[in-house]
């Protein structure tokens, strides 16, 4: 039996016990299987909280093809475009793997008259105004079904959560249609179409 006491700024072991280490499995899965959920579960249970987790942020002038490779290596399909210095910065837009590959990026290159490998991420990203945003304070009483309804109304596969701090909107988290589909075991049947920011912003607040 061991414990810790602080002396001269250092911890001396006196009464705590070391944890039992797990045996080496030889190999393991990259990520655990998603737990199941239902539409009536609290929305917060499926929120990817970016305040305590990793988030991919790229610079506007980064090459689109390089950003796609970055997302693939990170195992995510969405990143934010902005200016970041010393861990702080501003977000200007959103880019998804779909924006960076296939027909979409080919059309953008043709429209702009540039080579595919010369496109910057700023030239293919979507501005924040194109994405549904909800305030964190609207979520405590919201259910997963409310998030699904908002995604279906917006025609987007991501719902961005913001928090107002000192009068400024701060990125806090993301709801992903893919994560919800995995948890529910069914497709959300999202039809791509546009909605106004005002309609989307009020979708959860009035649920």
Steps between C-alpha positions, in 0.01 A plus 500: 500500500638839395397862544622837374593800710634828370834607640717772351290500184548126442263209558618221728320168466331396828148349460386466136517186292627464144233398248507149358638515148315326217683223314641576156227395249742493207265724301187705564228688315566862410173609661233314700164408351241772546246438771138475391263792547139594435333817375372574851847500660653834607660679206814565704572127506602513132672839496865499399634750754784694338587691816679193633575308183707537186371715217648533151560863405671588172617828351301654210797480263577133570473284190171314473660166410734519800211582735312193374799284589514667843134420568550141390801455730305652789209263434245781464290632212472862608736783586483871572669774298644796686797680642654346810797628695623377838188290550257784435339626185189550293298261286382619158364191336453126489643242263399137466660204327223523242602859421856387435445197279302388201275705276470802731868584506534428125221750423661762723831463320330535161296802613811676629720396208768346721659158526347257747817499713510881510165543678520649847268382775349850508382450142302187586388563859150599608468821706353466848183668373427184295492277808238451770615639836340453840586642840626261764246643746215367282613138535437388862132430430548386140484136392690317228181516294509880511851494357389261227209730409741794479743313276217389273362855482842641413599233250843485665677213671654711774345727760749742654461592865620837625520660842491873564791607718549868586261590220693299237393173333746220581513161328397237754402181321348317206216256441585261217235320300739206461542462875124519556437243223752262656339538842143457374588231247306673223539765230373853568389547138635853473408679175744776410329836484557849640325678783541844651717539808208638698286192433781263596606694810148481643444130424623374836405803707131444425503123530 
